[in-house]
Amino acid sequence: MQILAGFADISLLQLALVAAVALFASIVGGVSGYGTGALMPLVLVPLVGAEPVVPIIAISALFTNTSRLIAFVRYADWRRAAIVLVASVPTCVLGAWGYTYLSGAGAALVIGAMLVLSVPLRRLLKYHGVKFGDGGLAAGSLGYGGVVGGTAGSGVILLSLLMAAGVEGAGVIATDAAISIGIGVVKVSVFGLSGVLTAQVVAFALLIGIVALPGAFLAKALVERMPLHVH
């Protein structure tokens, strides 16, 4: 009952909108490797404010990324996933811890800045054809950890890092999901210890996570029918 209290003052129509966007974002994320963290703030911030958004997405991402990994597990690059996790977890802890100290305005600024900068950043890296080996992947992951710990919508950075390191096609989606599960566990742990996991956060996270579960398998069906150059 405490979890249901998290939906207080939220209408059924608003909940249906959240669920619809969650399913759509899950399909987009399963095809492109990112999308949930970029799309969900657009519907969540007007309903619950900016502060709970990153914790909500951190919990719901455990559901979406687990289903995505199950769907694409045979494509995962476990070696590169390990490199990213080892390098990014310490800075992720710092980023998540810092986020818990932000005011509503500060959280909105951080989330908004990430959403504005994410697409140009990916296009810039793609335009310059950035490529690197394991050392470059680890170095980039240090910065990624700090960003992903304290904001939402940073999946485009991880996607760009993996592609620059030579991961392609469905391998990007699977490896991204494996890394994101580890990062998600770290973020949820920090948020839990900091006391920001309220009934509202848990309620919305469960709604988004459960509704989004089928999206990964719908996305898999689409990806396996796409030519590599299109994907």
TITORLUM-214557 format. One line per field, with one value per residue: residue in one letter; residue number from 0; z, x, y of N, C-alpha, C, CB in turn; chain. Coordinates in steps of 0.02 Angstrom, whole numbers, plus 50000, padded with zeros to 5 digits. Atoms other than C-alpha are relative to their C-alpha. Glycine has a CB too. Layout:
BEGIN
rest = A; ...
nr = NUM; ...
n_zz = Z; ...
n_xx = X; ...
n_yy = Y; ...
ca_zz = Z; ...
ca_xx = X; ...
ca_yy = Y; ...
c_zz = Z; ...
c_xx = X; ...
c_yy = Y; ...
cb_zz = Z; ...
cb_xx = X; ...
cb_yy = Y; ...
kette = A; ...
REM end
This chain:
BEGIN
rest = M; Q; I; L; A; G; F; A; D; I; S; L; L; Q; L; A; L; V; A; A; V; A; L; F; A; S; I; V; G; G; V; S; G; Y; G; T; G; A; L; M; P; L; V; L; V; P; L; V; G; A; E; P; V; V; P; I; I; A; I; S; A; L; F; T; N; T; S; R; L; I; A; F; V; R; Y; A; D; W; R; R; A; A; I; V; L; V; A; S; V; P; T; C; V; L; G; A; W; G; Y; T; Y; L; S; G; A; G; A; A; L; V; I; G; A; M; L; V; L; S; V; P; L; R; R; L; L; K; Y; H; G; V; K; F; G; D; G; G; L; A; A; G; S; L; G; Y; G; G; V; V; G; G; T; A; G; S; G; V; I; L; L; S; L; L; M; A; A; G; V; E; G; A; G; V; I; A; T; D; A; A; I; S; I; G; I; G; V; V; K; V; S; V; F; G; L; S; G; V; L; T; A; Q; V; V; A; F; A; L; L; I; G; I; V; A; L; P; G; A; F; L; A; K; A; L; V; E; R; M; P; L; H; V; H
nr = 0; 1; 2; 3; 4; 5; 6; 7; 8; 9; 10; 11; 12; 13; 14; 15; 16; 17; 18; 19; 20; 21; 22; 23; 24; 25; 26; 27; 28; 29; 30; 31; 32; 33; 34; 35; 36; 37; 38; 39; 40; 41; 42; 43; 44; 45; 46; 47; 48; 49; 50; 51; 52; 53; 54; 55; 56; 57; 58; 59; 60; 61; 62; 63; 64; 65; 66; 67; 68; 69; 70; 71; 72; 73; 74; 75; 76; 77; 78; 79; 80; 81; 82; 83; 84; 85; 86; 87; 88; 89; 90; 91; 92; 93; 94; 95; 96; 97; 98; 99; 100; 101; 102; 103; 104; 105; 106; 107; 108; 109; 110; 111; 112; 113; 114; 115; 116; 117; 118; 119; 120; 121; 122; 123; 124; 125; 126; 127; 128; 129; 130; 131; 132; 133; 134; 135; 136; 137; 138; 139; 140; 141; 142; 143; 144; 145; 146; 147; 148; 149; 150; 151; 152; 153; 154; 155; 156; 157; 158; 159; 160; 161; 162; 163; 164; 165; 166; 167; 168; 169; 170; 171; 172; 173; 174; 175; 176; 177; 178; 179; 180; 181; 182; 183; 184; 185; 186; 187; 188; 189; 190; 191; 192; 193; 194; 195; 196; 197; 198; 199; 200; 201; 202; 203; 204; 205; 206; 207; 208; 209; 210; 211; 212; 213; 214; 215; 216; 217; 218; 219; 220; 221; 222; 223; 224; 225; 226; 227; 228; 229; 230
n_zz = 50000; 50000; 50069; 50034; 49977; 50043; 50057; 49976; 50041; 50070; 50029; 50041; 50067; 49995; 49992; 50066; 50041; 49978; 50023; 50073; 50016; 49977; 50049; 50060; 49986; 49995; 50068; 50029; 49967; 50022; 50068; 50007; 49946; 49950; 50014; 49940; 49957; 50034; 50012; 49940; 49964; 50032; 49972; 49927; 49966; 49987; 49952; 49933; 49988; 50026; 49952; 49999; 50066; 50008; 49963; 50033; 50060; 49979; 49981; 50058; 50048; 49982; 50035; 50073; 50023; 49990; 50056; 50061; 50000; 50013; 50071; 50044; 49961; 50040; 50035; 49951; 49997; 49928; 49983; 50001; 49946; 49937; 50002; 49985; 49931; 49953; 50004; 49989; 49936; 49949; 50016; 49997; 49929; 49985; 50036; 49968; 49934; 50012; 50022; 49942; 49967; 50044; 49990; 50058; 50056; 50020; 50034; 50065; 50042; 50019; 50047; 50062; 50035; 50029; 50058; 50054; 50025; 50017; 50073; 50033; 49982; 50040; 50070; 50003; 49998; 50061; 50056; 49997; 50006; 49944; 49986; 49951; 49973; 49931; 49958; 50013; 49974; 49927; 49985; 50013; 49951; 49938; 50007; 50007; 49934; 49964; 50032; 49992; 49930; 49977; 50046; 50043; 50071; 50018; 50037; 50063; 49988; 49998; 50068; 50040; 49976; 50023; 50072; 50012; 49981; 50049; 49992; 50055; 50005; 49940; 49947; 49963; 49957; 49947; 49955; 49965; 49948; 49947; 49962; 49967; 49941; 49948; 49981; 49966; 49932; 49962; 49990; 49954; 49933; 49975; 49986; 49943; 49940; 49991; 49979; 50050; 50031; 49969; 50028; 50067; 50044; 50010; 50037; 50071; 50028; 50013; 50056; 50062; 50011; 50018; 50065; 50052; 50010; 50067; 50051; 50022; 50046; 50061; 50031; 50027; 50064; 50049; 50012; 50038; 50069; 50028; 50023; 49952; 50015; 49978; 49927
n_xx = 50041; 49957; 49979; 50057; 50004; 49956; 50039; 50047; 50007; 49986; 50060; 49991; 49978; 49929; 49965; 50002; 49950; 49934; 49992; 49992; 49933; 49951; 49997; 49969; 49929; 49967; 49989; 49948; 49937; 49978; 49975; 49945; 49953; 50016; 50065; 50042; 49979; 50010; 50071; 50042; 50004; 50047; 50067; 49997; 49987; 50062; 50044; 49972; 49943; 49936; 49958; 50007; 49995; 49941; 50012; 50052; 49972; 49948; 50032; 50035; 49950; 49981; 50048; 49994; 49935; 49998; 50036; 49961; 49943; 50026; 50018; 49941; 49941; 49948; 49960; 49964; 49926; 49990; 49934; 50006; 50046; 49961; 49956; 50040; 50024; 49945; 49980; 50055; 50036; 49981; 50025; 50074; 50018; 49993; 50053; 50065; 49998; 50008; 50069; 50045; 49995; 50027; 50069; 50041; 49975; 49936; 50013; 50029; 49946; 49956; 50036; 50010; 49936; 49982; 50043; 49981; 49933; 49986; 50002; 49942; 49938; 49995; 49987; 49931; 49956; 50009; 49974; 49927; 49978; 49956; 49989; 49947; 49995; 50023; 49979; 50045; 50066; 49997; 49996; 50065; 50047; 49994; 50045; 50068; 50025; 50022; 50061; 50057; 50019; 50037; 50050; 50035; 49991; 49930; 49987; 49967; 49928; 49977; 50007; 49945; 49938; 49997; 49991; 49932; 49956; 50006; 50059; 50046; 50066; 50034; 49950; 50003; 50059; 49989; 49946; 50028; 50046; 49961; 49967; 50052; 50025; 49951; 50004; 50064; 49995; 49960; 50039; 50056; 49970; 49984; 50062; 50031; 49963; 50011; 50069; 50042; 50045; 50066; 50054; 50014; 49946; 50007; 50062; 49991; 49948; 50030; 50046; 49961; 49960; 50042; 50031; 49949; 49968; 50007; 49970; 49935; 50010; 50024; 49942; 49957; 50029; 49985; 49927; 49976; 50022; 49968; 49931; 49955; 49987; 50058; 50001
n_yy = 49940; 49942; 49988; 49971; 49930; 49961; 49975; 49950; 49940; 50015; 50029; 50060; 49978; 49984; 50064; 50032; 49965; 50023; 50069; 50000; 49973; 50050; 50054; 49972; 49987; 50064; 50024; 49956; 50016; 50066; 49995; 49953; 50005; 49949; 49970; 49998; 49945; 49936; 49987; 50002; 49936; 49954; 50012; 50005; 49936; 49963; 50035; 50011; 49956; 50024; 50036; 50073; 50030; 50043; 50062; 50040; 50031; 50048; 50062; 50029; 50024; 50068; 50043; 49995; 50026; 50073; 50031; 49987; 50045; 50067; 50004; 49993; 50022; 50033; 49949; 49958; 49999; 49999; 49971; 49927; 49982; 50001; 49941; 49941; 50002; 49988; 49929; 49951; 50007; 49950; 49934; 50004; 49991; 49928; 49964; 50014; 49967; 49928; 49986; 49999; 49934; 49948; 49976; 50014; 49960; 50028; 50064; 49983; 49973; 50055; 50043; 49963; 49992; 50065; 50013; 49953; 50012; 50070; 50014; 49969; 50035; 50060; 49981; 49975; 50058; 50038; 49960; 50002; 50069; 50016; 50071; 50012; 50068; 50012; 49945; 49944; 50018; 49992; 49929; 49971; 50027; 49961; 49943; 50025; 50020; 49941; 49972; 50046; 50003; 49942; 49974; 50049; 49986; 50003; 50061; 49984; 49999; 50070; 50026; 49972; 50031; 50069; 50000; 49978; 50055; 50054; 50041; 49983; 50031; 50023; 50003; 49937; 50002; 50050; 49978; 49942; 50025; 50032; 49946; 49959; 50036; 49988; 49929; 49991; 50027; 49951; 49939; 50014; 50008; 49933; 49964; 50032; 49980; 49927; 49989; 49966; 50048; 49992; 50042; 49974; 50023; 50073; 50013; 49983; 50043; 50065; 49992; 49993; 50060; 50058; 49987; 49999; 50065; 50030; 49959; 50027; 50056; 49969; 49968; 50052; 50021; 49948; 49996; 50058; 49992; 49940; 50005; 49970; 49930; 49961; 49999
ca_zz = 50000; 50032; 49852; 49788; 49891; 49773; 49640; 49748; 49648; 49484; 49371; 49276; 49113; 49170; 49224; 49054; 48970; 49074; 49030; 48844; 48838; 48938; 48813; 48665; 48745; 48780; 48597; 48541; 48668; 48613; 48433; 48457; 48622; 48710; 48726; 48891; 48992; 48860; 48834; 49008; 49088; 48962; 49038; 49218; 49259; 49233; 49345; 49489; 49471; 49426; 49586; 49583; 49398; 49403; 49546; 49455; 49294; 49388; 49461; 49305; 49201; 49298; 49223; 49047; 49035; 49108; 48977; 48843; 48896; 48898; 48722; 48652; 48769; 48632; 48558; 48719; 48724; 48903; 48899; 48849; 48971; 49112; 49058; 49063; 49231; 49318; 49258; 49279; 49445; 49560; 49468; 49456; 49646; 49657; 49525; 49609; 49780; 49711; 49632; 49802; 49857; 49711; 49733; 49615; 49506; 49507; 49458; 49317; 49253; 49253; 49166; 49039; 48998; 48969; 48852; 48753; 48737; 48709; 48524; 48466; 48562; 48472; 48303; 48341; 48385; 48234; 48117; 48175; 48166; 48339; 48368; 48514; 48602; 48778; 48858; 48774; 48820; 49003; 49001; 48922; 49047; 49192; 49127; 49079; 49257; 49332; 49207; 49216; 49405; 49417; 49271; 49148; 48960; 48958; 48864; 48705; 48783; 48821; 48648; 48569; 48677; 48630; 48445; 48450; 48532; 48389; 48453; 48316; 48284; 48412; 48510; 48558; 48628; 48725; 48795; 48839; 48934; 49030; 49082; 49125; 49243; 49342; 49341; 49392; 49544; 49599; 49576; 49665; 49810; 49828; 49816; 49941; 50067; 50040; 50079; 49914; 49866; 49918; 49887; 49736; 49662; 49686; 49620; 49458; 49434; 49448; 49330; 49198; 49221; 49210; 49063; 48968; 48984; 48818; 48725; 48718; 48630; 48506; 48474; 48448; 48311; 48225; 48245; 48175; 48017; 47993; 47884; 47989; 47897; 47939; 48122
ca_xx = 50000; 50145; 50202; 50027; 50034; 50171; 50037; 49941; 49879; 49921; 49772; 49744; 49766; 49936; 49988; 49933; 50041; 50192; 50163; 50145; 50304; 50396; 50350; 50395; 50560; 50601; 50579; 50682; 50816; 50820; 50849; 50968; 51052; 50988; 50826; 50741; 50844; 50820; 50632; 50564; 50616; 50505; 50350; 50410; 50472; 50301; 50219; 50341; 50471; 50654; 50730; 50652; 50684; 50861; 50821; 50662; 50756; 50898; 50778; 50671; 50829; 50869; 50711; 50734; 50919; 50895; 50763; 50872; 51022; 50918; 50857; 51030; 51146; 51235; 51300; 51376; 51561; 51599; 51782; 51741; 51595; 51716; 51837; 51699; 51631; 51799; 51838; 51666; 51601; 51708; 51660; 51479; 51472; 51534; 51410; 51261; 51313; 51328; 51155; 51075; 51130; 51049; 50894; 50747; 50816; 50989; 50922; 50820; 50974; 51081; 50949; 50910; 51093; 51120; 50971; 51028; 51209; 51191; 51142; 51270; 51404; 51365; 51362; 51529; 51613; 51539; 51589; 51770; 51774; 51850; 51925; 52025; 52081; 52058; 52156; 52050; 51892; 51945; 51990; 51825; 51733; 51802; 51711; 51557; 51542; 51531; 51400; 51291; 51295; 51220; 51100; 50984; 51001; 51187; 51168; 51225; 51397; 51415; 51351; 51482; 51621; 51577; 51565; 51731; 51807; 51748; 51585; 51453; 51269; 51176; 51339; 51322; 51147; 51196; 51357; 51272; 51138; 51265; 51361; 51201; 51143; 51305; 51295; 51111; 51149; 51281; 51166; 51018; 51133; 51195; 51020; 50956; 51092; 51056; 50871; 50802; 50708; 50534; 50369; 50342; 50512; 50484; 50305; 50348; 50505; 50406; 50272; 50400; 50508; 50367; 50279; 50443; 50493; 50417; 50500; 50670; 50600; 50503; 50663; 50761; 50640; 50669; 50859; 50881; 50791; 50896; 51053; 51206; 51233; 51055; 51068
ca_yy = 50000; 50119; 50097; 50136; 50296; 50350; 50377; 50501; 50651; 50562; 50524; 50362; 50456; 50519; 50344; 50278; 50411; 50361; 50177; 50214; 50318; 50184; 50048; 50159; 50211; 50029; 49983; 50134; 50091; 49910; 49962; 50107; 50063; 50218; 50314; 50271; 50395; 50529; 50509; 50470; 50637; 50726; 50645; 50623; 50799; 50882; 50750; 50725; 50863; 50845; 50776; 50600; 50573; 50503; 50380; 50325; 50292; 50205; 50076; 50053; 50032; 49874; 49798; 49863; 49821; 49647; 49607; 49685; 49581; 49421; 49460; 49501; 49404; 49306; 49469; 49539; 49587; 49539; 49593; 49771; 49774; 49730; 49869; 49999; 49942; 49938; 50114; 50193; 50125; 50237; 50396; 50337; 50328; 50508; 50567; 50483; 50547; 50724; 50713; 50680; 50854; 50946; 51053; 51035; 51175; 51098; 50927; 51005; 51097; 50940; 50833; 50969; 50998; 50812; 50800; 50953; 50899; 50711; 50709; 50840; 50745; 50583; 50670; 50754; 50589; 50503; 50646; 50641; 50451; 50432; 50260; 50192; 50033; 49967; 50109; 50242; 50148; 50146; 50330; 50378; 50269; 50370; 50523; 50424; 50356; 50529; 50585; 50429; 50432; 50604; 50621; 50534; 50518; 50483; 50319; 50405; 50427; 50242; 50199; 50313; 50240; 50061; 50100; 50193; 50039; 49929; 49855; 49846; 49809; 49707; 49691; 49875; 49846; 49689; 49761; 49924; 49827; 49724; 49880; 49974; 49837; 49853; 50043; 50034; 49926; 50052; 50202; 50121; 50073; 50252; 50324; 50196; 50238; 50424; 50403; 50468; 50308; 50365; 50274; 50386; 50341; 50154; 50160; 50249; 50144; 49982; 50045; 50095; 49941; 49813; 49896; 49910; 49727; 49668; 49811; 49726; 49574; 49680; 49777; 49616; 49563; 49730; 49730; 49555; 49610; 49767; 49775; 49821; 49986; 50041; 49993
c_zz = 50000; 49930; 49961; 50020; 49958; 49939; 50022; 49956; 49927; 49971; 49960; 49930; 50000; 50008; 49933; 49953; 50017; 49973; 49925; 49979; 50021; 49950; 49936; 50009; 50004; 49931; 49966; 50028; 49978; 49930; 49995; 50054; 50053; 49983; 50062; 50044; 49969; 49993; 50065; 50039; 49971; 50028; 50076; 50034; 50011; 50053; 50071; 50017; 49978; 50047; 49999; 49935; 49993; 50042; 49968; 49941; 50019; 50018; 49940; 49948; 50016; 49966; 49925; 49975; 50011; 49943; 49935; 49996; 49986; 49925; 49955; 50028; 49956; 49962; 50047; 49995; 50074; 50020; 50002; 50054; 50067; 50004; 50020; 50072; 50050; 50002; 50022; 50068; 50052; 49987; 50000; 50071; 50018; 49967; 50032; 50068; 49992; 49981; 50060; 50036; 49958; 50021; 49938; 49938; 49974; 49962; 49930; 49952; 49975; 49948; 49933; 49960; 49966; 49938; 49941; 49968; 49971; 49925; 49963; 50016; 49959; 49928; 49991; 49998; 49936; 49940; 49997; 49996; 50055; 50011; 50053; 50025; 50072; 50047; 49991; 50026; 50076; 50019; 49989; 50051; 50067; 49998; 49996; 50068; 50040; 49973; 50012; 50072; 50021; 49953; 49964; 49927; 49976; 49961; 49934; 50007; 50000; 49931; 49957; 50020; 49972; 49925; 49981; 50016; 49955; 50008; 49948; 50008; 50065; 50059; 50042; 50049; 50059; 50050; 50041; 50057; 50058; 50045; 50041; 50060; 50059; 50026; 50039; 50072; 50044; 50016; 50051; 50071; 50031; 50018; 50060; 50065; 50016; 50019; 49950; 49965; 50037; 49968; 49929; 49950; 49983; 49957; 49926; 49967; 49983; 49941; 49934; 49984; 49976; 49931; 49943; 49985; 49930; 49945; 49973; 49949; 49934; 49962; 49968; 49932; 49945; 49981; 49956; 49927; 49966; 49972; 50050; 49987; 50019; 50075; 50028
c_xx = 50043; 50023; 49944; 49991; 50044; 49964; 49947; 50003; 50019; 49939; 50016; 50024; 50075; 50042; 50002; 50051; 50070; 50013; 50012; 50068; 50053; 50007; 50033; 50075; 50039; 50015; 50054; 50068; 50027; 50027; 50063; 50054; 49991; 49932; 49956; 50017; 49990; 49926; 49959; 50000; 49949; 49929; 50001; 50007; 49935; 49955; 50028; 50055; 50065; 50038; 49991; 50016; 50059; 49993; 49947; 50028; 50053; 49969; 49966; 50049; 50025; 49954; 50013; 50066; 50007; 49963; 50038; 50060; 49978; 49986; 50061; 50063; 50055; 50045; 50046; 50076; 50018; 50066; 49995; 49951; 50037; 50046; 49961; 49978; 50055; 50019; 49945; 49967; 50022; 49973; 49924; 49976; 50002; 49945; 49932; 49996; 49990; 49929; 49953; 50001; 49970; 49929; 49959; 50024; 50066; 49992; 49972; 50054; 50045; 49967; 49991; 50064; 50021; 49958; 50019; 50066; 50011; 50002; 50057; 50066; 50009; 50017; 50072; 50049; 49996; 50031; 50076; 50027; 50047; 50003; 50055; 49998; 49976; 50018; 49955; 49930; 49997; 50001; 49933; 49948; 50004; 49953; 49927; 49970; 49974; 49936; 49940; 49977; 49954; 49948; 49965; 50012; 50071; 50018; 50035; 50075; 50028; 49997; 50058; 50067; 50007; 50012; 50071; 50051; 49993; 49941; 49948; 49932; 49968; 50048; 50000; 49942; 50011; 50052; 49979; 49954; 50037; 50033; 49948; 49969; 50048; 49997; 49935; 50001; 50039; 49959; 49944; 50027; 50016; 49937; 49964; 50033; 49989; 49929; 49956; 49951; 49933; 49949; 49984; 50053; 49991; 49938; 50008; 50052; 49972; 49952; 50038; 50037; 49959; 49969; 50051; 50031; 49991; 50037; 50065; 49991; 49969; 50057; 50046; 49974; 50014; 50073; 50024; 49977; 50032; 50069; 50045; 50010; 49941; 49999; 50056
c_yy = 50063; 50018; 50033; 50073; 50045; 50029; 50051; 50062; 49989; 49965; 49937; 50017; 50015; 49937; 49963; 50032; 49978; 49929; 49997; 50024; 49950; 49943; 50024; 50010; 49935; 49971; 50041; 49983; 49932; 49999; 50041; 49993; 50053; 50030; 50006; 50060; 50068; 50017; 50005; 50066; 50048; 49992; 50000; 50068; 50040; 49968; 49999; 50050; 49968; 49954; 49924; 49965; 49952; 49936; 49955; 49963; 49948; 49932; 49967; 49972; 49930; 49950; 50000; 49972; 49925; 49965; 50009; 49952; 49928; 49992; 49998; 49968; 49969; 50049; 50039; 49992; 50007; 50031; 50076; 50024; 50004; 50061; 50062; 50001; 50014; 50074; 50048; 49996; 50052; 50070; 50002; 50011; 50074; 50040; 49991; 50034; 50075; 50018; 50005; 50067; 50056; 50019; 49981; 50037; 49972; 49935; 50013; 50025; 49944; 49955; 50035; 50007; 49935; 49986; 50044; 49981; 49930; 49987; 50035; 49965; 49937; 50016; 50024; 49942; 49960; 50037; 49995; 49928; 49978; 49925; 49993; 49928; 49997; 50058; 50061; 49987; 50010; 50073; 50035; 49979; 50036; 50060; 49980; 49982; 50059; 50029; 49955; 49996; 50055; 50028; 49943; 50019; 49997; 49937; 50011; 50002; 49930; 49969; 50023; 49969; 49929; 49996; 50022; 49946; 49939; 49954; 50022; 49966; 49982; 49993; 50063; 49997; 49952; 50023; 50060; 49977; 49969; 50052; 50038; 49966; 50011; 50071; 50013; 49976; 50049; 50062; 49989; 49991; 50067; 50038; 49970; 50021; 50074; 50017; 50034; 49952; 50001; 49953; 50022; 49976; 49926; 49985; 50014; 49955; 49931; 50002; 50001; 49936; 49941; 50010; 49994; 49932; 49970; 50038; 49973; 49945; 50023; 50032; 49948; 49976; 50050; 50001; 49943; 50001; 50061; 49984; 50038; 50075; 50045; 50006; 50041
cb_zz = 50061; 50045; 49966; 50014; 50073; 49977; 49965; 50074; 50029; 49993; 49955; 49997; 49977; 50060; 50053; 49970; 50008; 50077; 50019; 49968; 50035; 50068; 49984; 49981; 50064; 50040; 49959; 50013; 50074; 50004; 49954; 50002; 49973; 50002; 49949; 50040; 50017; 49931; 49957; 50045; 50001; 49925; 49974; 50020; 49959; 49936; 49977; 50005; 50074; 49983; 50069; 50020; 49947; 50020; 50071; 49977; 49953; 50061; 50055; 49968; 49997; 50076; 50015; 49978; 50036; 50068; 49994; 49997; 50067; 50041; 49982; 49986; 50052; 49951; 49963; 50070; 49956; 50027; 49949; 49931; 50006; 50005; 49930; 49954; 50015; 49980; 49930; 49948; 50027; 50006; 49933; 49974; 50046; 49977; 49929; 50007; 50036; 49946; 49953; 50048; 50015; 49928; 50013; 50014; 50020; 50060; 50040; 50007; 50040; 50062; 50029; 50016; 50049; 50051; 50020; 50028; 50054; 50031; 49971; 50020; 50075; 50004; 49978; 50059; 50060; 49987; 50008; 50063; 49934; 50065; 49935; 50059; 49996; 50027; 49986; 49926; 49982; 50028; 49957; 49931; 50009; 50010; 49940; 49954; 50038; 49999; 49925; 49973; 50043; 50015; 49950; 50016; 49985; 50061; 49988; 49972; 50067; 50049; 49970; 50008; 50077; 50018; 49966; 50040; 50072; 50000; 50074; 49934; 49958; 49987; 49971; 49951; 49959; 49970; 49959; 49952; 49969; 49970; 49953; 49950; 49985; 49976; 49937; 49962; 50000; 49960; 49934; 49978; 49995; 49948; 49938; 49993; 49992; 49937; 50062; 49948; 50001; 49994; 50043; 50001; 50034; 50067; 50029; 49993; 50049; 50063; 50007; 50006; 50062; 50053; 49999; 50020; 50051; 49982; 50027; 50060; 50032; 50015; 50051; 50048; 50007; 50027; 50066; 50033; 49998; 50053; 49928; 49999; 49926; 49975; 50027
cb_xx = 49953; 50061; 50022; 49936; 50018; 50057; 49965; 50014; 50043; 50065; 49965; 49934; 49960; 50013; 49966; 49930; 49993; 50005; 49938; 49945; 50011; 49979; 49929; 49966; 50008; 49958; 49934; 49983; 49992; 49943; 49946; 49973; 50070; 50055; 49964; 50006; 50072; 50031; 49971; 50023; 50067; 50000; 49972; 50058; 50049; 49960; 49988; 50028; 50004; 50044; 49986; 49931; 50005; 50064; 49981; 49941; 50029; 50038; 49947; 49954; 50059; 49999; 49928; 49994; 50056; 49968; 49929; 50024; 50037; 49936; 49956; 50012; 49978; 49968; 49954; 49977; 50031; 49996; 50054; 49977; 49942; 50042; 50031; 49938; 49969; 50061; 50021; 49949; 50009; 50075; 50027; 49976; 50048; 50069; 49998; 49989; 50067; 50047; 49975; 50018; 50072; 50000; 49998; 49928; 50008; 50044; 49951; 49945; 50041; 50019; 49931; 49973; 50055; 49991; 49926; 50004; 50049; 49948; 49933; 50005; 49999; 49935; 49951; 50015; 49984; 49926; 49979; 50026; 50032; 49975; 50021; 49993; 50072; 50029; 50072; 49998; 49983; 50061; 50054; 49977; 50011; 50073; 50019; 49998; 50055; 50054; 50011; 50018; 50061; 50046; 50032; 49924; 49972; 50044; 49937; 49974; 50016; 49958; 49933; 50003; 50002; 49935; 49949; 50015; 49987; 50060; 49971; 50030; 50006; 49966; 50068; 49992; 49939; 50020; 50063; 49962; 49951; 50053; 50037; 49946; 49994; 50069; 50003; 49946; 50035; 50064; 49971; 49962; 50063; 50041; 49954; 50003; 50074; 50019; 50001; 50044; 50031; 49976; 49937; 49998; 50069; 49996; 49942; 50020; 50058; 49964; 49958; 50051; 50036; 49945; 49968; 50055; 49972; 49927; 50012; 50039; 49955; 49945; 50038; 50004; 49924; 49979; 50037; 49975; 49924; 50006; 50008; 50067; 50016; 49935; 50003
cb_yy = 50000; 49988; 49935; 49961; 50005; 49958; 49942; 50018; 50055; 49955; 50052; 49961; 50061; 50047; 49956; 50004; 50076; 50001; 49959; 50043; 50068; 49972; 49974; 50066; 50039; 49951; 50003; 50074; 50001; 49952; 50030; 50070; 50004; 50056; 49959; 49936; 49992; 49997; 49946; 49945; 50033; 49989; 49934; 49956; 50041; 50007; 49929; 49931; 50020; 50058; 50025; 49983; 50054; 50038; 50016; 50045; 50053; 50028; 50012; 50052; 50048; 49990; 50022; 50073; 50036; 49981; 50030; 50073; 50003; 49987; 50059; 50073; 49950; 49953; 50048; 49984; 50058; 49929; 49978; 50024; 49949; 49936; 50009; 50002; 49932; 49957; 50016; 49990; 49930; 50003; 50024; 49932; 49960; 50025; 49977; 49925; 49985; 50022; 49945; 49945; 50016; 49976; 50077; 50019; 50073; 49989; 49957; 50052; 50051; 49958; 49980; 50068; 50022; 49944; 50012; 50071; 50011; 49956; 50023; 50073; 49982; 49960; 50055; 50045; 49956; 49988; 50074; 50034; 49989; 50035; 49962; 50049; 49977; 49936; 50019; 50014; 49927; 49964; 50034; 49981; 49926; 50023; 50041; 49939; 49966; 50053; 50008; 49930; 50001; 50052; 50048; 49997; 50066; 50005; 49963; 50067; 50036; 49959; 50024; 50075; 49998; 49964; 50046; 50063; 49979; 49960; 50006; 49980; 49939; 49933; 49989; 50059; 49978; 49934; 50016; 50046; 49949; 49953; 50048; 50018; 49924; 49984; 50045; 49964; 49931; 50019; 50025; 49937; 49957; 50039; 49997; 49925; 49986; 50037; 50038; 50033; 49929; 50073; 50004; 50077; 50012; 49964; 50042; 50074; 49993; 49974; 50064; 50058; 49981; 49990; 50070; 50047; 49951; 49995; 50068; 49974; 49946; 50052; 50041; 49940; 49989; 50068; 50000; 49936; 50006; 50054; 50030; 49965; 50009; 49967; 49929
kette = A; A; A; A; A; A; A; A; A; A; A; A; A; A; A; A; A; A; A; A; A; A; A; A; A; A; A; A; A; A; A; A; A; A; A; A; A; A; A; A; A; A; A; A; A; A; A; A; A; A; A; A; A; A; A; A; A; A; A; A; A; A; A; A; A; A; A; A; A; A; A; A; A; A; A; A; A; A; A; A; A; A; A; A; A; A; A; A; A; A; A; A; A; A; A; A; A; A; A; A; A; A; A; A; A; A; A; A; A; A; A; A; A; A; A; A; A; A; A; A; A; A; A; A; A; A; A; A; A; A; A; A; A; A; A; A; A; A; A; A; A; A; A; A; A; A; A; A; A; A; A; A; A; A; A; A; A; A; A; A; A; A; A; A; A; A; A; A; A; A; A; A; A; A; A; A; A; A; A; A; A; A; A; A; A; A; A; A; A; A; A; A; A; A; A; A; A; A; A; A; A; A; A; A; A; A; A; A; A; A; A; A; A; A; A; A; A; A; A; A; A; A; A; A; A; A; A; A; A; A; A
REM end
